[in-house]
Amino acid sequence: MRFGKLIALSASVMMGASTTALAQNPRANPATDLALINGQIHTMDENGTVAEAIAIEGDEITYVGDAAGLGDVIGLGTEVIDLEGKMVLPGFVDGHIHAAAGGLIMLGVDLQSDDTDEIFARIREEVETNDDDPILGFGVRFNPWTDGNPTAAMLDEIESDRPMFFWAIDGHAAWVNSKALEIAGIDKDTPDTVPGFAFFERDDDGNPTGWIVEVPAQLQVLSALLDINPEFIAAGVEMWMGRFAAAGITALHDHGIQGLGQDEGFQMLQTFEREGKLPLRVVGSWYWNDPTVDPIPGTMELREKYNSNLVQAKYLKINIDGGDDKWTALMVAPYSDEPDNVPDPIIPYDIVEDAVVRADAAGIDITCHCFGDLAVRKLLDAIETAIETNPPRDRHHKITHGVYVHPDDFARFGELGVTYDSSGAWMSLDPLMQTIARSRVGEDRMNNAFPAAKVIAAGGSFSLGSDWPVAGYASEYRPLSAIEGAVTRQLDGRKDVPPLGGEAAKLTVEQALRAQTINAAHGMNMSDEVGSLEVGKKADLVVLNENLYDIDPNDISEVDVLYTMMGGKLTYDSTAE
């Protein structure tokens, strides 16, 4: 164990108990390996307990309370660490992430910018300084392009000999040059990968423009440019796992493994676990967006095969709609700018309901991508039918995104016990919200986006999930950024813009912290193990250099993570850098 400057190996630092007293009452077999004292330990238990000491044996918590009470559980063999008043929280839990996908998407040049000149400058620099073939990148935003999506011709002016492939910020589109299309054999006569869903944007003559929509079509091109094998993706995932730990993350809910087959993805994660390279707990999902496939057998097979200490395939992930940028989000009221544009669900509603009922009967919990308020309503309807049809059980169903939720459905989350999960870093009047969303849904619906405070007020449980590496505007995995966004409803660095939804839409720090810890753990059916610092739970915690309750909420994302512990072992130590 190494806690850098915070370490104090002598038990004499313990408040309320002296070294002499401990020496007179040594325990032959101390129940505790490690004791942390003199901290501001916000346990996130039901009572909101704030403790000053915590004891750990192996990977479990054996004591939480004041320092004096440690005398009953520690001995001379216990390592005692003085936290020097630092804030301690349960390890952060990300309720919605695509950890494996990050190993595929988050490679190459970062193109997250609102300035087209800056975007092209970054691409030119990458071409000039990088000999890679293909040239990769990520983070292309939608709002800089006012006259339609960017084209292959724009990239051809910079590089025409090597293929380019740049992921859009939402992960559901890509921008490529003509060389990439040529290598992939995509031309005027090439049929769309999944007509109406995954396709190649075309000009008036039917020629592909260089803008590709949805993952199946994207991978049709990318797989022609790269050998997307398990080793390639594993190298990227391993890099990002260390960054997750440095951000204080100790558990996450992966909502779909892209780039690899589902078996291969879980095998990769369990290989990391066996090799001691997995610094967090992973709950995984069987990803379903094909109505011709029955998802129940596949989900049950994954659940039986992958159930190790750190990697568990528990959930069925349903993808029912898209997003408002492409008019593919399912909305109760018509789109403001195209009222006749009424998209179909990715999976018909009756098929979704049947699958939800059968999954629920088998003890499988559901999580679902529901961007629009009609998608939210239809999934709640399906869950309500499952509850009415099947015997009672401990359910942990979840709806993720919920960018738009109809007011009539706020209370249904609490009534049905469904977790509302969304991304704190997205909860602002960012440039995409001010342009695309305002145009698609109008001022009123835009200002009522991400109604977390209203769902909580109506009795629902809210959790935070980043959806990293994809986003609407800024790809962000750090929980402290999500917490700040949920509390301020403003984009970091753009505090001149009013909060999305006004003051009433802001969460308290307590609500946001619970959303990133115990509520997120509940939403992935792990709250009996993690999410709060209580006796018998896993020793997953994060130490911060400032108390989030005591600072300006606009500074939360700037607070340093000092240490992250998962299962009683350090997974990140800032002093070791």
ZIURKA-V274118 format. One record per helix or strand of 3 or more residues. SS is the DSSP state (A for helix, B for strand). FROM is the first residue (numbers start at 1). TO is the last residue. Records with the same first field share a line. If there is no record, write none. Layout:
SS: FROM-TO / FROM-TO
This chain:
A: 4-6 / 11-13 / 19-24 / 67-72 / 99-105 / 116-129 / 152-156 / 178-184 / 215-225 / 230-246 / 262-274 / 295-305 / 324-326 / 349-361 / 373-389 / 407-416 / 424-426 / 431-447 / 452-457 / 479-488 / 503-505 / 509-515 / 518-523 / 553-558 / 574-576
B: 34-42 / 50-57 / 60-65 / 79-82 / 87-90 / 92-97 / 135-140 / 164-168 / 173-176 / 198-202 / 208-213 / 249-254 / 281-288 / 311-319 / 365-370 / 398-401 / 419-422 / 461-464 / 541-544 / 561-566 / 569-573
